[in-house]
Amino acid sequence: MSPTPQFLIDADIVAFKAASAVETATDWGDGLWTLHGYEKDAHDYCETYFEGIKQTLGSGRLVLYLSDKNNWRKDVLPTYKANRTGSRKPMLLPAIRQWMIDKYKAVSMPTLEADDLLGIKATKEPLCIIVSEDKDLKTIPAMVFNPAKDTEVTNISEWDADYNHMMQTLTGDQTDGYAGCPTVGPKTAQKILAKCETKADMWNAVVAAYAKQKLSTEVALTQAQVARICRASDFNFKTRKVQLWTPPV
């Protein structure tokens, strides 16, 4: 009998989409509006989402991952995701997260984002497929499937994953609150990395791009560290702590 593959689900995205989809605004007149949503409808949304994954990828075991409320990246860069502070989240989001924990034994770990848990698991064990709509997962050398866009699984090589990590270091991510290298967009970043043949070449090109903007190697390193989605090699399983990314020699 063949081993059963594991479908590693970015449950943060699924929970948010489900909770958002079932919110309904009601006008009661006289200027009174309320939002309501049925929790069962959100459950059904999630179940349909999961069933769609199985129909596309075949038989496999779903393993759900949720982000912790604390985030190790904020110790490296305090502005990380600071732009999201105070923004309203769908009202059913906490209930859906708890439902995922109760029914699917969704996994969470102190200070880690769901992305990190996906990356650690997928680079530690065989037969894992990351299922996520987040482009950041392209920085993981693993099998990745985006249910919003893909029709088949993409097997990302270590070189491509490292290249994508350096791309993120250069371009930043405004949504996540880290700026990257000023004036550098995706096309410029591609040109900067175009002739690189080794990991060290890529890092040296990144440092040079930051230096051109009068920014230090330390600034570039901070951006690279927060852009890094954890792999098994970035995590100390004894202390259960993240080991910050260090440049290749």
N, C-alpha and C positions, 0 to 999 in steps of 0.2 A: 504493500500500500504506500502510495506517495505521501510525503509529508504535507500537511495542510499549510498553505501560505497564510501569513498574517497581514490583514489590511489595517494599517496604522492610521487612524482617523484624526484629523485636526478638528476636534470637537468644539473648540472655541468658535470657529466659523459656522459650524452647523447650528449650534445653540443660538448664536446671534441672528442668523438668518431665519430660524424657526420663530424665535420670539418676536422679531420684527414683522414677519409675514402675517401673524395672527392678530396684531394690534388693529383695533377698529376705533375710529373717532366717531362719536355720537353728538349731535347737536340737539340739546333738550329744549332749545328756545330760551328767550330772554338772556342770550349771551352765555348760557351755560354749556360747556363742552366737556366731555369726559372721554377717556380712553379705556377700552376694555379688551380682554382677550380670553379665549378659552384654552386652558392648559392642554386639554386633550387634543385640540387642533394642532398645537405645537408638537405634541408627541407624534401625531400622525405625520406631520411634515418631516420630522426626523426619521421615522420609520420608512417613509417613502424614499427619502434621500439614501438611506442605508441599502434599501432593496435595489435601488438603481445602481449602486456600486457593485453589488453582487451580480446583477444581471450583466453588467459590462465586464467585470473581471473574473467571474466564475465563482466557484465555491472557495470559501476562505473564512477565517475567524476575524471578526471585527474587534479591534482594540482601540478604545477611545482615550484621548489625552486632552487634559484641560490645563490652562495656565494657572499658576499660583497667584495670589493677590500681591505678593512681593516679587521683585524682579532684580536679579543680580546685576543687570546692566546699569541700573540706576546708581550703583556704587561706583561704576566706572565713569559714567556720564550722567550727572544728575538731571539733565534736560531730556533724557530718554523718555519718550512718550508723555512728556509733561504737557504737551498741547492737548492731550485728551482729558486732562483733569477738569472735572466739572461738567463734562459733556453728558447729556442724558443717555442712558442705556435703556433698551427695551425693558418694560416693567416685568415681563415674565422670565427674563434671563436667569436670575438666581434660581427660580423654580425648575427651569429646564436643565440647568447644570446639575442640580441635586437629583433630578430624575435620571440623568445619565449616570450619575454615581450609583444610585440605588439599583437601576435595572441592568446597566452594562458594566458596572464596576469601573467606571472611567478613572483613569490614573492621573494623579497630580502629585507634584513633589515641591517642597519648599524652595522658593526663589527661581524656579525654572518655568519658562514659557512652554506652551504645548509644542512649539517648533523645536525647542531643545530636546524635549522628550522623544519626539519623532526621530530627530537626527541621531540621538544616542542609541535608541533601539535599533534603527535601521542599519547602523554601521557596526553593531555588536552581534547581531544574529542574522542568519540566512533566511531566505524566503519571506522577507518583509517588503511590503509595498506601501510607501507613504501616499496617503490620499489627502490632498490639500489644494485649496484654490490660491494659496499664498505663493507668490513668485520667489520668496526668500528660500523656499525649499530646494530651489535649483542649485543652492550652494552645498548640498549634501550629496556625496557620492553614493547613490542608492537608486533603487527603482522608485519612480515618482509618477503619480497619476493625478491630473487636475480634472475633476469631474465636470467643471464648468466649460472646459475647452478641449480636453483630450479625448481621443477615441481609442487610444492604446497607451500602454505604459511606456515611459521613457526611462532608459537605463543611463544614468548620468555617471560619467567616468570621474575619476579623482581629479584629473587635469581640468575637465570642464567645471567641476565643482569649485576648485581653487580659483580658476579664472573668474567665475561668477562672483566669488567672494571678493576678489580684488575689484571687480566692476562695482559692486555695492560700496566698497570702501571709497571709491572715487566719486560715485554719483550721489551717495547718501540716500536717505529715505525720509522725506519730509513728514510722511505719515507717522513714522516711528520717532521722529524728533532728533535725528542726527543728520548733519548737513552735508557730509562728504567734503570733497575739495571744491572750493568756490570756482564758478564758471565752467565746471566740467560736467557735461551731460553725457548721455549714453554714446553718442557718436564720437565725441572727443575721447572718452574713456577707451573705446575700441581702438582708436588710433594710438593711444598711449601704450596699450598692451599688445599691439599687433605683432611686433617683432620679437616678443619675449619667447624664450625657449625653455626656461626653467622657472620654478617657483621663485627662486631668488631674483631672477631677472624681473619678474612681475612686481615683486616688492620694491626693488630698487627703482623701477619706473614710477611706482606710486609715490614713493618718497620724493623723487625728483619733481613730480607734478605738484606736490604740496609745497616744496621748496620754492618753486616758481611763483607760488602765491604768497611767499614769505611766511610760510607756516612750517613748524618744526616737525621732526620725525616723531616726536612724542604725540603731537596732534594727530598725525596720520595713524599712529599705532592705536590711539584711543578709538578712532573711527573704525579701524579694522577689527578691534576687539568687540565692539557692540554690534558690528555687522555680522559677526561670526555666529552662525547657528551651530550649536554644539554637536560634535560627533563623539563617539565613544572615547576617542583619544583626548578629548577636551574635558573629560569628567573623571574625577577621582572617586571610584566606587567605594573605597573604604571610608573616606570622610564625607562622601556625598556632596562634594563641592565642585564648582566649575574651576578648571585650570585655564586661566586666561591665555588666549592665543599669543604665540610669540613668532616673530618673523623667521622664515627659513634662512639658513646660513649658506 
